[in-house]
């Protein structure tokens, strides 16, 4: 059986789409369709059911993928590493949100044990969840950190950690927003307070308002900056209130630069995931980084 046909089959099985598999393989969609039909003729059984949006594997397709995929992944690993199994020659391409990757993931990876640090070269890139997932699926990244859990068989996600969100403002705003009034009036007590956020849609504030106050924020953003570290700097300078991850603002709270405005019984949380292309944890350098980040995350509070 032609290994190229099997490789195309496994890619389609994981991608759930001829179109997406073609993009991942660098082939045209008709070429992918032709290869799958050839494989189906050789086996005498259909492997996929064509649907309006993508394809669904048949029982035979699932069985073949289960048997073939691990061996193909192992062959890819051999081809990429060569006969010299020196992991120091490998490069790990990591992607994720700028703040979390810079403040959490990269420092953790720098602490990996070994005679020469983490044992592989590292390249990091930053982006939102959609950009990161697309880059991972296309093979531009090896390991991604994201708050969006992928669907389908192409990508595999493992929960990494939960991030607690805190409503904060500079002391002068906190003095105006009395905690008792805030508890009584809820979000209405904050309607005249400027908002600092990362996007016009107020993603963090809106999530906090929905979770704690069961409503949407009435005000729009006064200061919009595309990085949570810049949001913290602006809030510390008195620009207005902000919703921030606790890990990012804990030191500023200790210094008194910002003050938590509320202490809800159940604070809003956001889950981060470690995501890889299915099968690539067979590669030693990706598996080591993946395992180390999961271990490091157990100490993050």
N, C-alpha and C positions, 0 to 999 in steps of 0.2 A: 504494500500500500504506500502511495506517495506521501512522504512526510509533509510536503508543501500543502497537500489537500487537507491533511490532519490539522496543520497549523491554522489554515483558514477556517476550518470547521470549529476549532476550539475558540478562535477569536469571535466568530459569529455567535457561538453559544454563550460566551461571556458578555458580549456587547448587546445581544438581544435584537440585533438589527444588521441587515446586510450593508446598509449605508454607513453606519458607524464603524463596522468591521473594516469596510473598504478604506475609510480614512485612517484607521489605525495601522493597516497593512501597507498603505501607500498604493493601493490598487483601485481600479475603477469598480463601480458596483456591478456592471455586467460580468467582469472577470470573476468577482467573488461568487456571483450567482452561478456562473458556469462551473466553477470548481466544486461548489456544493452539489450541483446536479450530477457531476461526474462521480463524486464520492457516493451519492445515493444510488447511482446505477451500479457501481461496483459492489455495494452492499446489498442491493436489491430491496432496500427499505427506505422510506422517507425519514429524514432526520429532523426536519422542522415543519411546523404548520405555519403557512404564511397568513398574516393578519394585516389589518389596515395600518397598524402602527407597529412595525417590527415583526419578529418571528418568535414562536414558542417551540421549544424542543419537544419532539415525540419521546416516548419511553425509550426507544432505541437511541435517540439522540442523547438523552441524559446518561444512558448506560455507557455509550461510547466516550462521552466527555469525561465521565468518572474514571474510566480506564486509561484514556490517552493523555489527559491534561497533565498529570504529575510527571510523566515521562518526557513530554515535550518541554515542560518547564525546566527539567533537569538538563535536557540537551541545550536549551538556551543559556543556562548558567554555565555549562562547559564552554560553549561557543564564546561567551562574553568574557569569561575569566581566563580561558586558555588552560594549558596544562599546568601552568605555574599558579598554584592556589595561594597567591600572596595578596591578602585582602587590602594591604596598604596601597595597592595600585588601583583600587576601585574608587569611584566617586559617587557619593550619595547626593542626590538632588532632592532637597527638602523645600516644601512650599507651605505657606500658611499666612494667617493674619499677621501684620507687621508687629503689633504690640506683644501679642502672646508668644510669637516665635522668638522675638528679640529678648523678651524678659524671662521667658520660661524655658522654651525648647533649646535654644542655642546654648545658654549657659549649662544646661544639663548635659548636652552632648559633649561639651568641652571637658566635662568631668569624667568621661568614660575611662575606665581603667585600661592599662596597656602600656607597653614600653614606649610607644610613640603616639600617645594620646588616644583618640577614638579609633585609630587603625584604618581610616579611610579619608580620602579627600572629601571636602564638603562644599556644596554650592547651595545657597539659600535664595529664595525669591519670595516676594510678598504679593498677596492679592486677596480679593474677596472669595467667598465660598464658590461661586459659579466659575470664576476664572481658574481657581485652584483645581476644582474637579475636572474641568475640561482639559487642563494641562496634564493632569495625572492620567486621565483616560487616553490622551494622545501620546503618552510616553515621554513627555517633557520632564516630569518629576517622578521620583521613585517612592516618595513618602509625603503624605499631605496631612496637615492639621486643619480641621474645619469644624464648624458648628452645624453643618448640614449633613445628615446621614444619607448616603447614596442608596439608590434602589437598583435592583438588577444584579446579575452575577459578575459583571465586569470588574466592579470594585468591591473590596471587602473592608468594612469599618469595624473598629474596636473602640468602645468608650474609653476615653483617656482620663478626663476629670470633669468635675462640675465647677462652675465659676459663679460665685455669689455677687450679685449686683447691689450697690449701695447708692442711696440718694444723698448727695453732698452739696455743700455750698461754702463759700468763704464765711468766716465768723460774723462779718457785718450783716450778711443776709440771714444767717442763722439767728442772730439777735432779733431781727424783725419778724422771723417766722417762728413764733413760739410753738414748742412741741405740743402743748395742750390744745391750742387752736388748730394745729394741723391734724391732730387725732380726731377732733370734733368735726371739723369742716372738710377733712380729706383734701382732695385735689383742688377744691375751690379756694383753699388758703394759699395756693401757689400760682393762681392765675395771673398775678401781676409781677411775677418773678421771671426775669430773662432766663432763657434756656441755652446751654452750650451743648452741641451735639456734633456727630461725625457726618450727618447727612440731613438733607431737608426733610426726609420722611421721619426723622426722630426715632430711629429703630430701638435704641436702648430705653429712652424715655417712654415711648409708647408701650413697650413690653412691660416696663415697671408699672406704669399707670394701669394697664389691663390686669396685672397680677395683684397689685396692692389696693388700688382704688376702684377697680372694675369699671373703668371708663377710659376715654381717650384724652390726651392732653389738649387743653383748650387753646394754649398759646403756641405760636410757631417759634422756630429757632431764632435766637438773636445773633449767636456766633456759631458758625458752622466751620469746622476744621476736620480734615480727613484722617486724623490720628488721635487715638484716645489719650496719648501722652500730652498732646497739645490741648485736648479738652481739659485735662487736669490742670495744666498750666494756666489756662484762661479762667477756670473756676477758682483756682487759688488766688488769682489776681482780682477776683471780685466781679467777673463778667456775668455770673448768674449761677443757677443750679445745674447739676449734671448727674447723670447716672453712670457709675464707673464700676469695673470689676474691683473687688476688695483687694486682690493681690497688687493691683496697680496703684491704689490710693492709700494703702495701709500706712506707709511711712508718712505721707502728707497728713493723715489724720493724727498720727502720733505727734507730729511737729505742731499741729494746730493750724496748718495752712488751710485745711478744709474741715468741716464739721458734718458728721452724719445728721441728717434732718429727721430721720425716722428709723425705728428698729422694729420692723414687722416680725410677727411671730414666725411666719414662713417667708423667708426672703426669696426674691426671684432668683432662679438659677438658670444657667445656660450650660449645656453639655458640649464638650469638645470631643472629637473623634480622631483617631489615627486611621488613615485610609491608605490602602495600597491597591495596586492592580492584583486581582486574584491570581495566586500562584507565585507571585514574586517574593514571598517570604522564604522561598527555597534558596534565595540568594543571601549569602552569609552576611554581607555588609548591611543589607536592608533589615534582615532579621535581628541583627545585633542592635541597631539603632532603635528599631521598633520595641524590642524587649526593654532596652535601657530607659526609654522615655516612659513606658508604662510603669517601670519600677520607680523612676524619679517622681512621677505624678502622685504616687501613694503618699509622698511627703508634702505635697502642695496643699495648703489650706487657704 
